[in-house]
Amino acid sequence: MFTQTIAIDQAGRITLPKQILDALGLRPESELVIELKQAGAVIKPKHPITPITERIAAMNLPVADWNVMEKEIEAGRLE
């Protein structure tokens, strides 16, 4: 675990330590999510949402295209 005290500048900004940025894989222009909790705030990386088409393509389904997939489903070979 890593703990460090950081200051808020005059513009209300904080600078995250490089060790934290590196550990979270953050780069310039990365987006963060800030959650307000009863005990304080939680800052965490906002992971990009993979488009559904990329997720389906990564499944290596046994069909060449959507038309073939539709025919396979209709034929009862895919569920």
Secondary structure, DSSP 8 states (H G I E B T S, - for coil): ---------TTS-----HHHHHHHT--TT--EEEEEETTEEEEEE------HHHHHHTT--S-SSHHHHHHHHHTTS--
